[in-house]
């Protein structure tokens, strides 16, 4: 069955190029040129992934990303002409799974699409269906997270990060190792994206994010998942 990609950008020529490259890879492509139309399409068609421009008419891309993230865990790749590290991290903080800076090569974007979709599918194919840590449960088949019986909405990247950490509790992962495991060896983004994604995870699963129970910082190294019910470092 074809995967459906929603492409949202007000640059019609760029959209045509992206559509052509995605269709060559057998994806079905939906198009929107403004934020409100994109929101309507996303709610009606439930695409498998959304490619979303930062600056859009009627509804800004970041606001749209925030709205979608509150409603669904659909993977989102943010397109942005803003190249500073702060802008990039701001986009990820709104719930985007990945970002591509303009100008970009269409093949690079297609590769990012394939990588994000592969991560999502890979988690669903794991042989162990669930990961447990106290009242926190990751259902790998349903791609859902539950805390105290309440569903927690994680982005695909956040989910993959948590699954990676939870499979080896107590092990300290370096940031560059997490980047490789989650995004792939060809990823050229910032290692700090890991910090942003895990900061967002903490807000969702930790009662006190400043003294986390589950996701601990290992200073000078990276992060580890701790199952014991005790406070740790930020």
C-alpha positions as CSV (number, residue, x, y, z in Angstrom):
1,X,0.0,0.0,0.0
2,X,1.3,3.4,-1.0
3,X,2.4,5.8,1.8
4,X,0.8,9.2,1.7
5,X,2.9,12.4,2.1
6,X,1.4,15.8,2.6
7,X,3.6,18.6,1.2
8,X,2.8,22.1,2.6
9,X,4.6,25.1,1.0
10,X,3.5,28.3,-0.7
11,X,6.2,28.0,-3.3
12,X,4.3,26.2,-6.1
13,X,7.5,25.5,-8.1
14,X,9.2,23.9,-5.2
15,X,6.1,21.9,-4.4
16,X,6.1,20.6,-7.9
17,X,9.7,19.4,-7.7
18,X,9.1,17.7,-4.3
19,X,6.0,16.0,-5.6
20,X,7.9,14.7,-8.7
21,X,10.7,13.2,-6.6
22,X,8.3,11.7,-4.1
23,X,6.1,10.2,-6.8
24,X,9.2,8.6,-8.4
25,X,9.6,6.7,-5.1
26,X,5.9,5.5,-5.3
27,X,4.6,7.8,-2.7
28,X,1.1,9.3,-2.9
29,X,1.3,13.1,-2.6
30,X,-1.2,15.5,-1.2
31,X,-0.6,19.3,-1.6
32,X,-1.4,22.4,0.4
33,X,-0.2,25.9,-0.2
34,X,-1.3,27.5,3.1
35,X,-1.6,26.4,6.8
36,X,-5.3,26.3,7.1
37,X,-5.7,24.1,4.0
38,X,-3.0,21.8,5.3
39,X,-4.7,21.5,8.6
40,X,-7.9,20.5,7.0
41,X,-6.2,18.0,4.7
42,X,-4.3,16.4,7.5
43,X,-7.4,15.9,9.6
44,X,-9.4,14.5,6.6
45,X,-6.7,12.3,4.9
46,X,-4.5,11.2,7.8
47,X,-1.2,11.2,5.8
48,X,1.7,9.0,6.8
49,X,4.1,12.0,7.0
50,X,3.9,15.8,6.6
51,X,6.6,18.0,4.9
52,X,5.9,21.4,6.4
53,X,7.3,24.8,5.5
54,X,8.0,27.2,8.4
55,X,6.5,30.4,6.8
56,X,3.0,29.9,5.4
57,X,0.0,32.1,4.6
58,X,-3.1,32.1,7.0
59,X,-1.5,29.8,9.6
60,X,2.2,29.8,10.4
61,X,4.1,26.5,10.0
62,X,5.2,26.4,13.6
63,X,1.7,27.0,14.8
64,X,0.4,24.3,12.5
65,X,3.1,21.9,13.8
66,X,2.0,22.6,17.4
67,X,-1.7,22.0,16.6
68,X,-1.0,18.8,14.7
69,X,1.3,17.5,17.4
70,X,-1.5,18.0,20.0
71,X,-3.8,15.8,17.8
72,X,-1.6,13.2,16.2
73,X,1.8,11.5,16.2
74,X,2.2,11.8,12.4
75,X,5.9,12.4,11.5
76,X,6.6,16.0,10.6
77,X,9.7,17.2,8.6
78,X,10.1,21.0,8.9
79,X,11.4,23.0,5.9
80,X,13.0,26.3,6.9
81,X,15.1,29.0,5.3
82,X,16.3,29.9,8.8
83,X,19.7,28.3,9.3
84,X,20.7,29.3,12.8
85,X,20.9,26.7,15.5
86,X,18.4,28.5,17.7
87,X,15.7,28.6,14.9
88,X,16.3,24.9,14.2
89,X,15.9,23.9,17.8
90,X,12.8,26.1,18.1
91,X,11.2,24.1,15.3
92,X,12.0,20.8,16.9
93,X,10.6,22.1,20.2
94,X,7.3,22.5,18.5
95,X,7.2,18.8,17.8
96,X,8.9,18.4,14.4
97,X,10.7,15.1,14.0
98,X,13.4,16.4,11.6
99,X,14.2,19.5,9.7
100,X,15.7,20.4,6.3
101,X,17.3,23.8,5.6
102,X,16.6,25.6,2.4
103,X,18.0,25.5,-0.2
104,X,18.2,21.7,-0.3
105,X,18.6,18.9,-2.8
106,X,15.3,17.1,-3.4
107,X,17.1,13.7,-3.1
108,X,18.2,14.7,0.4
109,X,14.6,15.5,1.4
110,X,13.4,12.1,0.0
111,X,16.1,10.4,2.0
112,X,14.9,12.1,5.1
113,X,11.4,11.0,4.4
114,X,12.4,7.4,3.9
115,X,14.5,7.5,7.1
116,X,11.7,8.9,9.3
117,X,9.1,6.4,7.8
118,X,11.6,3.6,8.3
119,X,12.1,4.5,12.0
120,X,8.4,4.4,12.5
121,X,7.9,1.1,10.8
122,X,10.9,-0.4,12.5
123,X,9.5,0.2,15.9
124,X,6.3,-1.5,15.0
125,X,8.1,-4.6,13.8
126,X,10.1,-5.3,17.0
127,X,9.6,-8.8,18.4
128,X,9.1,-7.6,22.0
129,X,5.7,-5.9,21.9
130,X,6.0,-3.7,25.0
131,X,8.6,-2.1,27.2
132,X,7.7,-1.5,30.9
133,X,9.2,0.7,33.6
134,X,7.0,1.1,36.5
135,X,3.9,2.9,35.3
136,X,5.4,3.8,32.0
137,X,4.7,1.5,29.1
138,X,5.8,1.7,25.5
139,X,3.7,-0.4,23.1
140,X,6.0,-1.1,20.2
141,X,3.3,-2.7,18.0
142,X,0.7,0.1,18.4
143,X,3.5,2.7,18.6
144,X,1.9,4.2,21.7
145,X,3.1,5.3,25.1
146,X,1.1,5.0,28.3
147,X,1.8,6.5,31.8
148,X,-0.4,5.6,34.7
149,X,-3.0,4.3,32.3
150,X,-3.1,7.5,30.4
151,X,-1.9,7.7,26.8
152,X,1.0,10.1,26.2
153,X,1.4,11.5,22.7
154,X,5.0,11.1,21.6
155,X,6.3,12.1,18.2
156,X,7.9,9.2,16.2
157,X,11.3,10.5,17.0
158,X,10.6,10.9,20.7
159,X,9.1,7.3,20.7
160,X,12.2,5.9,19.0
161,X,14.5,7.7,21.4
162,X,12.6,6.3,24.4
163,X,12.5,2.8,23.0
164,X,16.3,3.0,22.4
165,X,17.0,4.1,26.0
166,X,14.4,1.7,27.6
167,X,15.8,-1.4,25.9
168,X,19.1,-0.9,27.8
169,X,18.2,0.7,31.2
170,X,21.2,2.0,33.1
171,X,23.4,2.3,30.0
172,X,24.8,5.7,29.2
173,X,24.3,6.6,25.6
174,X,26.5,9.4,24.0
175,X,24.6,12.0,22.1
176,X,26.4,11.1,18.8
177,X,25.4,7.4,19.4
178,X,21.8,8.4,19.9
179,X,21.9,10.5,16.7
180,X,23.2,7.5,14.8
181,X,20.8,5.0,16.3
182,X,17.7,7.2,15.9
183,X,18.5,9.3,12.7
184,X,21.0,7.1,10.9
185,X,24.7,7.3,10.2
186,X,24.1,9.8,7.3
187,X,22.3,12.4,9.4
188,X,24.0,15.8,9.2
189,X,21.9,17.7,11.8
190,X,22.9,19.0,15.2
191,X,23.6,16.7,18.1
192,X,21.7,19.2,20.2
193,X,18.5,18.0,18.6
194,X,18.7,15.0,20.9
195,X,18.6,17.4,23.9
196,X,15.5,19.1,22.5
197,X,13.6,15.9,21.8
198,X,14.4,14.5,25.3
199,X,13.5,17.8,27.0
200,X,10.1,17.5,25.3
201,X,9.8,13.8,26.4
202,X,10.5,14.8,30.0
203,X,7.7,17.4,29.9
204,X,5.4,14.6,28.9
205,X,6.4,11.7,31.1
206,X,8.1,13.2,34.2
207,X,6.1,14.5,37.2
208,X,9.0,16.8,37.9
209,X,11.1,17.3,34.8
210,X,13.8,19.2,36.7
211,X,14.4,16.1,38.8
212,X,13.5,13.3,36.4
213,X,12.7,9.8,37.4
214,X,13.2,8.1,34.0
215,X,15.4,10.1,31.6
216,X,18.7,11.1,33.3
217,X,21.5,13.2,32.0
218,X,25.0,11.7,32.3
219,X,27.1,14.8,32.4
220,X,29.9,14.9,29.8
221,X,28.4,11.8,28.1
222,X,24.7,11.9,27.2
223,X,21.6,10.2,28.6
224,X,20.5,7.0,30.2
225,X,17.1,5.5,31.2
226,X,16.8,4.7,34.9
227,X,14.1,2.3,36.0
228,X,14.5,2.8,39.8
229,X,12.0,5.1,41.4
230,X,14.4,7.8,42.5
231,X,15.3,11.3,41.5
232,X,18.3,12.0,39.3
233,X,20.2,14.7,37.6
234,X,18.7,17.1,35.0
